[in-house]
Every structure is written in C-alpha cells, then in structure tokens.
Amino acid sequence: MVERRAKEVAVINGRLADEFTEEDWIQAKYEMLGAEDAPEEQEEEPTASIIQWDEGPDAAGHHVENNPVSDEQTVAERLVQEGLEEANHDQMLKGAQEEKNQS
C-alpha cells in the first residue's frame, strides 16, 4: 500500500510512477500511518504485566479518577478533515494523470 501511494505521489510531482524517490516513499508512509499511528515501543518482556489468576482483586492496581467523555464533535471534525485530505489527494492524482494524457 505504501509503495502504491509513493507511486501516486511521484505522479503528482510530475514523475513517472516507477520513478518514485525515497522522499516520496517517506511521505507516503507518513500519510498511511499518520502521526497518531506511530509505532510504540514494546515492553522489554511481554509477560512482565501479566497478573496471576490466584491473586486477590486488591493485590494490584489503584483507583483512577473518572475522566470526562471526549467531545464527539472533535472526532467528527477529524474524520471530515481526513476525508477532505483524501479527496484532495485523489483530485491531484487525477489532474496529474489527465495532464500526462494530454501531453
């Protein structure tokens, strides 16, 4: 998927799809993953946080204050923004392809 997106970025930038650069690849990967989806560091030992079944409910943990529910409108705004960015990308790609076909 990232390679396909990198080829689209190359076409938008006026190059052949097979001539995508490392910058095109990085941009495509960033677009596909986004800043929020950056890989997180893994724990050193995956079993470190496992609790044994025979422990009592008060053996681990602590009380956490209730957090207010996130504003649903901000989620909707983010989804709309992502949709607009995708539509803009598609329009740029189509425009670059039409321009190439006219040449």
N, C-alpha and C positions, 0 to 999 in steps of 0.2 A: 504494500500500500504506500509506503514511504517512497519507494522508487517511482511509482506511478505519479505521485504528487510532485516529486522532484522533476520529472519529465514535463509535467504541466507548467511548473514554474519556469523551466528553461524556455518553453514555447512562449509564455507570456513575456519573457525578457528578450524575445527575438532570436532565439537559437533553435536548432533542431532538437527534437525531444531526446534523441540518443546522445546529445552533447551536453547533458546536464553537468554542472560543476559541483564541487564539494559544498560551496555556499548554497546552491540550490537544494542539495541533499539536507543540509543543516536546517534551512528554512522549512523544508517540507516536514522534517522530523519534528521541529518545533510546532508547526501547525497541527500535526497529527496528535502530538502528545499534549501540547499546551503547557502553560506554566503550572497549572494546578495538578497536572498529572505526572509531574516529575517523579522518577523512581525514588523511593525512600530507602534509607539504609536499613539493612536487616540486622536483627539481633545477632550477637556472636554465636549464641547457642539457641536454636529454635525451641528447645524444651525447657528453657530457663523459666518461662512464665506459666508453666503447667502446674495446676494445683491438684494435689492428691484427693481422691474421692472420699477418703475416710476423715478428712478434716471437717471440723465443725464450721458452720456459717460465719462465726465470729473470728475464725483463725486468720483471715486475711481481709484486706480491704478497709475502706473508710467511707464515711458519709460524705457525699458531694452535694453542694447546693444546687437547686434547680436552676437551669438556665432558661431564659425566655425563648420561645419558639422563634426561629429565624423568619424574617419578613418574606412572605411568599412572593411579593411583588419584585423583590430583587432577583429572585430565582427566575421569574418570568422575563424580567428585563435582560438577564444574562442569556437566556435561551433565544430571545429575539435578536440580540446583538450577534450571537453566534450564527444565526440563520442569515442575517444581513451580510456578514463577512463571507459566508459560504456562497451566497448568491453573487456577491461582488466578484469573488474568485472565478466563479463559473462564467460570468459575463466577460471578464478579462481574457479568459482562456478562449472562449468562443470568438471574441473580437480578434485575437491574435491569429486564430486559425482561419477566419474569414479573410483577414488581411493577407495571409500567406497564399490562400487560394486565388486571390485576385491578382497576385504578382505573376 
